[in-house]
Amino acid sequence: MKKFLILILLIFCVTVGIDAATTTYVFTSATWKSKVGTVVTDAKTDGWVCNKEATDYNEGRTDAKGALYSRGVGVKTGTTGAGCTSVITFNKVRKVIVNFCQNASKGKGSINISVGGNTKSITVTKPEVSGEGVYNRDAELVFGEESGQVTMSVDCTENGIYINTITIKADNGSPNNPSVTGRVFKLVTDATQLKDGDEVFFGVAKPDVNYVMGIWDESFSKNNIAAVKARYDEDRQVVTAGEEYSYMVERHGDSIAFLDIYNWYLVASGGNPNRGANNYLTVWDKYRSENYGNYGLWNVQISADGKAVVKSYGKSRSNLIQFNPNASNSKPIFACYAEAQYTPVAIYRRQDSVDITKPLIQCNFVNFGTRVLTEGKMEDSKKLTVQALNLKEDITASLKDGTVFKLDKTMLDRDGDDVTITYEVDATGDYMDSLILRSGETVMTVAVLLHVDKTVSIADARKMHDLTMCWLNDVTVTKKYDMHIFAKDETGAILLYDAGNMYGQGIKKGDVLTGVTGYTKNYYGNPEVCLSGQFEVTGQSDVVPEIVEKFDSTDVCRFVRMEDINISTIRLYDLFKYMGGQTYPDNVNYNVEGIVYYYDEPVLCPTLIEVATGVTPVIDNGQLTIDNSVYNLQGQRLNDADTNYRGIIIRGGKKYLMK
């Protein structure tokens, strides 16, 4: 099969919501440049034109609880009148909200907002409490539905005033917002939402990984599909990409087939029954085969947080679609794998916007994700933006349960508003609630999700069922080889499998790892965790092998040392390419260090083999006393008269004396 890639005009849907009535601009420089969400304005078709440059700009930071402070465009004493004018003429402006701060216990003046010639001011006074002024806070001005360009200026009479954002509530918004007749691809949180004929993107269910699955291209690979760049909104509930990368849903009862823009079916293992074990994901003109089965029919299961399990019904052992960052060659791909060892996908479905003449409340669901409980209670918060159109009454906000999650307010503005949701927990588990937003007969209900886990010991992880997500206590590396990271804690040892060398590049023996997470798996007798997230190296520890006289299956993954043994009595497996084909005669005893591994049976993978009599580094220019009975590593007796090799061994570029 061969296809030719057709250049198609990229149509970018917006990522900041379908409601254009509320637009928030974030100022980013002393000349009042701005952005909306992740989209930078151009100050020609949108954004702001600088009337008078401000003094400076401060990126700001957050405190331990996440509160924003000391952020924005700074206007200092003597810079009165610094400000800007919107490029857009806004229709029927109802409110303008300014997010600003001062400087500790200082800062006085006013913030002036003009709409269509009508000017109103916010008076800025000194904070009553020292330090209070650095926290960003909102102040709003209510207008009588004036229309026109919005002009802002800041008069500072003492110290400094910093402007972070300006929010305009009007009948129209920035061109960076979609027109309400545009299309958006939104996260699917239940497989039943996928209907026959839907257009979808295959995205990535992981923060900061900004790709979607492209279309099959033989010039890139016959075996998998390239990932292409995409843009996600802050909560990863809307994605923007070229629409030529979308797939069409074809329903077959409970099964789904996916067709690309050329009407080729997405299939596992290329539809080739002889390659069922390969990690193939490609396209074919058929989705069924007498010999190979339903390789182009997929079972789709989607959790409430949007993580999708897309599994082929065909005979391929590798049948789960996953995202692989492919760190070894820097070309991320989507492919099929036998186990959940890579990043799960997420499915985004195209949704046409609603009728803008009708009342509307819209917001994203709230997903706090997985949090790890350490000691005592854990708490956090998240701000949710609620958008609204054509409402006659303010919005009431409530939680269906309200025992774990709390709201900072119960009344929201009829034109849209922000509400903060907090939680406090002291136990592991899955926590769910529903946020109910109501204005008259218009009601919107969204899910609130939180999964709380705890760190576990290696011993506990070894007991878990396959494909169980776990977070390990701190572990220490005993051996790093390619994608194999052997680690231990005080309870046992385990293999951390780092597919594609994505997370463990640069780590070494003795590194203490914090935040190790992944899916448990028994790999042919070897307990392992398939890494699924980045960890930290938080220290160094001496790694000493445990001295044993024998080993069995309970010792798998342990770093051990066997002393004064005949090598022929144990089974060695050269996993780490240490032996290099070298043989060790059985007329000499050796000390052997290595990792116990399961390869049909427990074997020892050596990291050190030395003659049992031991080795001592040679001291340059020192006096050497040499025993007449000396053997080298090959078990050959050294001749006293041979002064060139008299008990001296060169190994790894270092000299050793046998004694």
N, C-alpha and C positions, 0 to 999 in steps of 0.2 A: 504494500500500500504506500502511496506517495501523495503528499498534498503540497500545495503551494500557499504560502502565507500571503494573505491579501491585506494591504494597508487599509485600515479603516480609521476614520476620524475619531479621536478619543472624545467621548462625551462624558464630562465629569459631573456627577450629581453632587449636590452639596452635602456637607457632613454636619451641619449645625442645626438640623431640625427642619420641619416643614412649616413652622410658624414664623412668618416674617414680621410679626407685630412687635416683637421685642428683640432688640439687637444690642449686644454689649461689645464695646470697643475697648481693647487693652492698649494703653499707650506704651510705647517702647523706646522713645528717645526724647531728647530735649527739644527736638523740632516737631514733636507731637505726631510722629509716625505711629501707626497702630496696626492691630490685627483683630480678626474676629475668629475666635476659636483657634484653629490651627492655620487659618488662611490669612496671609499678609495682605493688607489693603494697599492700593497703589497711589492714593491721593490724587487720582485723575478721574476715575469713574466712581470712586467711593473714598472712604477714609476722611482725612482732615487736612486742611491747608493751614500752614503755620502763619499766624498773624504776628506773633512776637515770640521769639525763641525763649525757652525757659533756661534756668541756670545749669541744671544737670539732670541725670537720670540714675536711679538706684534700683538694681534688680531685686533687692529685698531678700527676705528669708522667712522661715517659719520657726516658731518655738517648738518645744517638746510635744505640745498638744496639737500642732499643726496650724496654729493661728498665724495669719500673715501679718508681718509688720515691716515698717520702713521701706515700703515699695512705692515707686511711681516717679513721675516727672517732677523735679524739685523747682519750686519758685521761691527764691530767697528775697529778703528785704532789699528794696531797691530795684526789683524786677517786676514791679507792678504792671499789670496789663498783659503779662505773658499769656498766650492762649491761641485758639485756633477756631476755624469754621468748617463745618461739615461740607463735603462736596455735594451730598445728597440733599434734596429738598424733601423733608418729611411731611407726611400728610396726617393731620389731626393728631398732633403730639399730645399725649395725656399726662405723661410723667417723664422726668429726667432724673436719674439716680446717679450720684457721683460717689465713687469709692476713693477715700483719701486718708491720709494720716498727717501728723505733724512731726515734731522732733522732741521726743521725751516729754518734758513738762513745758515746752515752749511752742511758739507758733501762733500767730494771730493774723486776722485779715478776713477776706471774703472770697467766695467762689461765685461767679456771675454767669448765669445761663440766659441766653436770648433765643427766642423762637419767633420768627416772623415779626421782629421788632418789639416783642413783649419780653422785657428783661426781669428776671427774679434773681435774688441773691441768697446764698447760704452764709451765715455769719460763723466764722471760725474763731473760737475763744481758746484761751489757755486751758489745758487739762487741769482738773482739780488734783489729780494724784500724780506724783512724780513717776515718769516712765509710761504712763497710760497713753500718751499721745502718739507713740510709735506704732500702735496697732491700727491697721486699716479698718475703716468702718464706713457705712453708707449714710448718705444724707440725700433726701429726695425733695424735688420741687414738683408741684402739681400745676398743670396748665389746663386751660379751658378749650382743649382741642384746637390750638393754633396750628397753622401750617407754615412751613418755610425752612430755610436752613437753620441749623443749630450752631450758635456761637458760644464759646466758653472763654472766660478770662479769669485770671487769678490775681487779686490784689493782696500782697503780703506786706503787713506793717511791722511784723516782728519775727525774726528767725526764719522759719521755712514751712511751707505747705507742699505736700506731695500728692499728685493726682495719679491714681492707678488706673481706674476704668471709668467709662461713662456709659450708662445704659439708657436707651431711648425706647419708650413705648409709644408706638404710633401705628398707623394703618399700613405702613410699608417699612421695609428694612433695607439693609445693605445688599448690594448685588451679590455679595458672597453668601448670603442666605439664598436658598432656592426660591424661585418663584413658586407659589403654592401649587402650580400645575406641574412642577418638576417631578422627577422620580428619585427614590432613594432605595438602597439595598440595606435592609435592616436584619439584625440577628434573629435567627429562628431558634426558639426555645422549646419547641415541641414538634416532633416529626409530622403530626397530623396537620400542621400549618402548611405543609408542602402539598400543593394541588397540581393536578395535571395541567401542563402548559406554563407553569411558573418559570421565571428566569432566576437563576441563583449564581452566586459566587461561592467558591470554596476558599474560605479564609483560614486564619490560624488562630487557635484558641490559646493565645499567650500574649501578655502585654509586651509592647515595644517590638513585636515582630511584624513588620508592616509589608506583608506579601499576600497575594492571592494566587491560586493556581492558574497558570496560563493555559494555552491550548497545545496539543501535541505537535511537535515540530521535529521532523527527522534530522534536520541539520543540527539540532541541539542534542537529541538523544532518541534512540529507538525504545529505550527501556523505561523511561520515566518522563515526567512533564515538568518543565521549568517553572519556578516561582517567579512572579513578576511583581514589581513594586505597586503598592496600593496605599491609600490614606484612610486611617481609621479616626473616628472621633474619640474624645477623651475616655469614654466608657466602653469603647470598642463595640458599640451597638449599631453603628452605621459604618459602612465601608464605601469608598469611592475608588473605582478603577475603570479602565477602558472596557466598554460593554462588549467588545469582541471576546473577552475572557469569560463571558457568562455561559452557563449551561442551561438547557431546558429540561424540566422535569417531565418524565413520561411514566405515569402511574400504571402498575400492573398488580392490582390488588394491594397487598401489604408490601410489595416490592416496588423499587423505583429504578428506572433506567435514566441515565443522564446523557443528553446529546449536546455536542458542541455546535458552533455556528455553521459547520459544514454537514451537519446531520450524521456525524460519526458517533458511535456509542463509546462511552467510557468503560473500559474493561480491565480486569485484573490479569496479569501475566500474558498480555498480548493475545489472548485467545489461543495459546499454544499449549496443548496438553502435555507436551514433553518438557515444558519449562515451568511446571507448576510450583517449583520451589523457589523460583527467582522473584526478586522484588520488583516485578514489572507492573507498571501502570501505563496504559496506552489507550488507543482508540481502534475500533474495528467497525466494519460495516454491518456486523451481526452482533447480537448480544447473547445468543444461545448456540450450543453445539452439542451434537449427539454424544461426542466423546468427552467433551470438556465440561459440559454442564452450563449452568446459567451464569457464566463469567461476567456478563454485563448487567446482571440484576443485582441490586444491592439492598441489604437490610440496613435501615437508617434508624438509629436510636439517638435521641438528643436530650441531654439533661437540662434542668431549669436554668443553669448558668450558661447554656449555649454550647457546651462541649459535645461534639458529635462523634458517634462511632458508626463509621460507614464500612460495612463488611460485605464482600462479594459472596454470592451463593455458589460460585463455581468451585472447582476441585483444587484450585491453587492453595498451597499451604500458606503462602503469603497473600493475605486477602484483606488487610486493614489499611485504608488510606490514611497516611500520616504525612506531616511536614518534616523534612529532614534538612537542617541547616547546611549539611554537607561541608563541614568546616575544612576538610582536607583539600578541597579545590575551590572553595568560596563560590560555588554555584548552587544555591539552595534549590531543592526539588520537592515535588510531591510524588510519592511512590507507595507501593503496597508492601507491608511487612507482616510477618507471622505473629509478632507480639507487639504489645503497646509500648515500644521502646523509644519512640520519637514523640513529637508534639502532636496532639490531636487537632483535628480540623474543626472549623466552625462553618456553618452554612448561613449565607445571607440571601434573603429573598427580596426581589424587587417589589416595591409597593408604590402604587400611584397615590398621589396626595388626595386628601378628602375634599369635599365640597366646602370652599371657604366661606360660603354664605350661611353655613350652619354653625351652631355652637360647637366648640371643640376644646377639650383638655387633653394635653399630651405630655408625656414624660417617659424617660427610660426606666427600666426596672433597676433596682439597687442591688448590686452584687459586691459584698465585701470580700468575696473570694475565700481562700483558705488562710486562716491565721493559726499560728502555733502558740499554744498556751504554755507558759513556763511556770511561774509561781503566782499564787493568789488570783486576783481578778485581772481581767483584761478589758480594755475599753477602747473605742475608736468612734469616729464620726465621718460622715460623708454628706456633702452638699448636693442636693438634687434640684435641677432646674425644671420648673413646671411651666409649660407654654400654654397659652389659651387664646381663643378667638371668639368674638361675638357673644360673650357672656354678659348677662344683665346683673348678676349677683357675684359677690366675692366667693372664693372657693374655700370650702371647709376641708380640712385635712385630718384624717384619723387613721389609726392602725386597727386592724381587725382583732389582733390579740393584745399587743402592747405590753407584754410582760418583759421581754428582752430588749426590744427596740423602743426608742422614745423619739418624739418630735420636738423641735425647739419652738414650734408655733402651730396653731390649729386653724388660723385664718390666713388665706393668701389673697393677693390682689387678683381681681377679675381679668387683668391683662397678662397674667403670668407672674411668677414670683419664685424665689428660692426657699427651700425648706431643708433644714439640716436634720439628719437621722443619726442617732447615736445608739450604741449598745454597750452593755456591761455583762460579762459572763465569767464564770469561774469553773466551768466544766467543759469537756469535749463534747462534740455532737454536731448535728445539722440543725440549724435554727432557721425557721421560715416565718414570714408574716406577710400581710398584704396592706399596702398603703391605699386608702380609699380617698379619692378627690371628687368633690361634689359641688356643683353649682346649679341650683334649680333641678331640672331633670337630666342635666348632663353629668355623667359619672364616668370616672376613669379609675381602674384598679390595676395596680402594678405590684409585682413580687418584690420582697425584700429577703435576701439570701445571705447566709453566713455559715461556713463550715469551720469548726474549731477542732484542731488536731493537737496532739502532744508529741514530743520527741520520745523515742523508744530506744532501748538498748539493742545491740546487735543480736543478743540472745532472743529477745522478743521478735525482732524482725525475721529471724530464721524460722520462727514458728508460724508466720503469717501465710495465708493462702496466696497463690500466684496472683499477680496483677493487683495487689493491695498497695495503695499509696501510703507511704510512710515517711516520717522525718526522723533521722537518726540523732542520738546524742552525739557529742563531739567524738570523732574517731581519729586514729593516728595511722598514717600510711606506712605499711610495712614493705610494699613493693609496688612500683609503677612500671608497667611495660605496655607500650602502645595504648590500646583501649582498656587494658586491665589495670585496675587499681585495687590492690589488696589492702584491707584496713582492719583495725582491731580496736576494741575498747576493753574494759575490765571484765566483760562478760563473754567475749568470744571474738570470732573473726568472720569476715564476709568479703565477697568480691563486689566492687563497685564497677559496673560496666558502663563505660563512657563512649557510647556509640558516636563515631565520627570525631573523637577527640574534641568534643565541643566544650567541655567544662574543665577538664583536668590538665590542659597544656601547661607545662612548666612546673607542675608539682613534683615533689621528690620524697624519698624515704624520710620519715620522721616528721613530715608536715602534719600539723593538727588541723583537721577540717571541721568547720562549723556550718550548720545549715544544709547538710546533705539530705537530699530528698529524691524520691523516685519510686518505681514500682517493683515490688518484690517478685522474685522468680527463682524457681529451681532449675538451673541449667544443667541438665543431665547429671544431677547429683551435686552440683556446686551451688550453694546458696548465694544469691546475688541481688543487688538492687540496681535496676536499670535507671541511671540518672536522668532526671527530667528538669533539673533546675540548677542554677549557679550556686556554688557554695563559696565560703571564704576560708583562706588559710590564716588562722589566728594564732599560730605558735609553732614551736619546734619541740620535739621530744626525742630522747634517745630510744632507739629501737634495738632491743636485744632479743635474739631468738630464744624460744623456750626449749630447754634440753629434754629430749624424749628418747626412750629406748626403742619404741615402735610407734606406729601411727595407724589409724583406721578411719572409717568414714566420719566419725565424730570430730576428727581433727581437720577436716577439709577447710581450706583457706587460712590455716594457722601458719605462722612463720616459726619454723622449728630448727633445731640443731641435733644431729646424731653424731656421737663421738666414738672414735676407735671402732669403726664397723667395716666389715667386708662388703663392698658395694654390691657384689653379686647376690647378697641376701635381701636387697630391697629393689623395688622397681622405680627407675628414674624416667622422667619425661621432660625433654628439653624444651619446655614452653618458652623460656626466656632466651633461647639460643646461646646458652652459656657454654655448653660442652663442645659445640662445633664439630661433632663427629669424633672427638677424642675418646679413646677407650681407657679404662682403668683396670689393670690386672688385679686378680684376686689374691695375689701373694703379698699385698700390702694393705694395711688398714688405713681408713681415711676418716676425717671429720667432714660432715656434709651439712650445709645450711640451705634452706629453701622453703618454698611454699607447698603445703600439701594440697593436692588437686585431685579431682575425680575424673579419671579417664578410663572408663570401663571398670576401674577399680581405683582405690586410693593410690596415688603415686606421689613422688616427691619431685618437684621442679626445682633443680638446684640453682642457687645464686652464689655458692662458694663450695669448692671441693679442695681440701688440702690433706697432705699426708698427716696421719694421726700424730706423728712426732712433733708436729707444729712448725711454725715458721717465725723467724725473727728478722726484722729489717737489718740489713748490713749497715754498719757505721763506717762512713768513708774515713780512710786513713787510720782506722782503729785496729787494735790487735784482735785477731780472730782465733778462737779455739774451736777446732773442728773435730767432731767425732769421726773415727775412721769408718763407721758403718752409717753411711748416708745414702738416702734414696731421693731421686727427683720425683716430680709429679706423675711420671709415667711408670713409677715403680722400679726404675733401673738403678742398680747400685753404682755409685760414683767411685771412680778410681782415685786413690789418694795421690797417685803420681801425676794425675792430669790436673795441672795447676790452673788451666783455663776454665774448668767447670767444677772446681773443687768445692762441692756443696753449695754453690751459688745458683739460684734460680732467678731468671728475669721473667716477671709476670706483669702485664699491664704497664710496662715501662718502668717498673720498680724492681730493685734488687732485694732478694731475700736469702738468708742463710738458713740451711736446714741443720738442726741440731738434735 
